[in-house]
Amino acid sequence: MQIEISARKRVLQGKGASRRLRGSGVVPGIIYGGENPAQAIELDHNNLYHKLKLEAFHASILSMDVEGQKEPVLLRDIQMHPFKLQVLHIDFQRVDPNKKIHMKVPLHFVNADIAPGVKLSGGIVSHVLTELDISCLPKDLPEFISVDLAELASGNTLHLSDLKLPEGVEIPALAKGDNLPVATIVIPRGVAAEEAAVVAAGDIPTTVQKKEAPKEGEKKDSGKKDGGKKK
């Protein structure tokens, strides 16, 4: 489902005008790119703030409605207040359906609970990457990339080349030869120390040894002293 967002054309510009907009619950923004000139816009802060909580809002083609005129856009930049929960400014980029786009999409890790490194070795999954820079046509843009950990064993690492990508999606880093790590299984110190102790205990020689059997021709020690006379 495509996310829609509404905006109005912004006439007054400048720091003073933007400050007054923010004070009235409005966020100044801009739409740029494509063949049309950049358009200054203003959006309702509360509506925008709730949409920003949606993961798909950050990695999807959005439908921007500016006073009844709709066009596809991508969220490109957000400026937040240093300590308030307030959006200060927002940027959107127009989308050309025939041109590839570069976008960061989130990674969703699945099957961590059945990974051998977790289930058999007591390890935990370390997420080296949480989002991925991809390239594709707008129609092929996924909301996220799934990372299957079902076969990840302890001491092994999942790399970019191991990911299963949707059709039409490419990873620019791989084209440059950067096969970056995505996830690995880490064994906690407590578990590792316990395993080491078990291994060490198995290597300790037993203190009780079997008594060596007497060689052929030798008599067993009867416990009596030599020199005893018969009566």
N, C-alpha and C positions, 0 to 999 in steps of 0.2 A: 504494500500500500504506500503510495507516494504521500509525503508530508507536505502540506500546504502552509504557507505563511503569508500574511497580509502586511502591506506597508503603504505609506503615503509619500508623495513627492515632497521633498524638503526644500523650501524656498529660502528661508533665512539660514545663513551659514556663518561660521566664525566661532571663536571660543565662547563669547558671551551668549550667542544664540544657542549653542550646544548645552551650555550650563543651564540655561532656562528650560530647555527641553527636558533634561534629566530631572530637574526639580519638579516637573509636572508629570513624571512617570513615563517619559518617552525616551527612546534610545536613538541617537543619530547613527546613520550607517551609510553605506554606499554600495552600488552595484556597478561593476566594471567589466571590461572584456568584450569580445565579439566585435561586430561591426558598428554597433551603436555607441554613442558617447557615454561616459560615466554619468550615473544618475544618483544624486544625493537623495536619501530616503530617511524616513523616521518610522519607528515601530513601537507598539505598546510594550512596555517593559515586562509586565507580569506575564503576558502571553508568551513573549520571547524567552523569558527565564525558565518557564516550565518546559518549553520545547528543547532547550539546551540540556535538560536532564536526560533526554532520550538519546541513547547511543546511536541510533540510526540517523539522527539529525546531523551528526558530525561526519557521516560517511555515506551519504545518499544524495541522489539528485533531488533537489527540492523544487517545488512549484511556487514561484514568487508571484504574488498578485499585487501589482501596484496600481491602485485605483481602477480595477477591472481589467488591466492588461497583464496577462500571465506569461511567464517565461521560465525555462529551467535554469537553476543556478546551483552553485556549490558554496557551502560555507568555507570561507578562507581564513578569516582572522577574527578573534574576539579580544577586546580589551576590557579587563575587569578592574574594579576598584581595588586598591591595595589591601583593604581590610573589611570593606562592606560587601554584602551580597548584591552587588549592583553592576550591571553591564554598562560600560562607558561608551563603547563604540563597536560596530560590527561591520565586517566586509563580506560581500558575496561576489562570486564570479559567474558570468554568463557561460552557458555550456553550448558548444557546437557539437551536434550529434555525430558529425563526421570526423572529428578530431579526437585523438587519444588524450586522456587526462591522467595526471599524476595525483594520487590520493593516498593518504594514510588510512588504513582500515584496521579495526581491532582484531586480535586473535582470540578465538574461543577454544580453550583446551578441553578435550573430551577423553573419557576412558582412563583418567588418572588412577581411579580406584582399582582397576584390574591390571595396571602396568606391572610386569614382573619385578621391577626395581622397587615398587611400593608394596605389592602384595607378598612377595617372597623375601625381600631383603629389608623391609621396614624403612625404606627411604622416603624422601619427600621430593616433590617435583619443584625444581627451580626454573621459573620463567625468565629466561634471558631477554626475550623480546615480548612485549605486550601488544604491539601494533606493527604493521608492515606497510612499507611504501610500495605501491603497485602501479602499474600502467595498463590502461584498457580504454576501450570506447565507452562512452557514457551508458549505453544500453547494457554493457557487461559488468558494470560496477557492482560488486557484492557488498552487502552490509557488514560482513565479517568473513574471516577465513578460519575454517575449522582445523585444529591441530590434533591428530589422533595419537594418543600416547599408549595405546593398547599393547604395543610390542617393545616399549622402551625398558631396557634392563638397567640394573645398577652399573654405574661407570660408563654408560653410553650417552651419547648426545644426539639430539635431533637437529638437523641443519635445514637451511632454506631449501636445498635440493630435495629434501625428503617430503616436502609439503605437497599435497594434492590440491592444485589450483582449479578454480572454475574455468570453463572454456572462455578463451579470449583474454585471460588475465596473465600478465607477465610481471616478473620481479626484476626491476632495473639493476639491483645489486648483483644478481646472478650473471647478468649480461656483462658486468664489469669484472667478473671472477671472484666476487666476494661472497663465498658460501658461509654466511654467518650462522652461529649457533642460535637455536630457537629455545630449546628446553633441555634440561638434563636431570638426572636423578641424583640427589645428594643424600648420603647416609649420615644421620645425626651422630654426634660424637659419642653419646651414651651407647648407642647401638653398636658402633664400631669398636668401642672399648670392650663391650661385653663379648663380642665375637672374638676379639684378640685374646681375651682371657680364656675363653673356651679352647681355642687352638693351642695356647701355651700349656694349658693343663693336660691336653692330650699328648704333649711331647715329653712330659716328665716321666722318667723310667720308674718302674715299680721297685719298692724297697725290699720286698720279700722275693727271694730267688729260690728256685727249686734246688734241692741238694743234689750234687752230682752223683750219678750212679757209679758203683764200684766197677773197676775194670775186671776183665775176665781173669780168673786165677787168684784174685784177692778175696780174702775173707772179710765178711762184715764184722765190724767192731762189736764184740759181744758185751763190752762194758766191763769185762773182768781183767784183772791185772795179770801180767805174765809171771811165771814162777810158781803158780799154785800147784800143790802136790795132790796126787790122788791118795786116798786112804785105802 
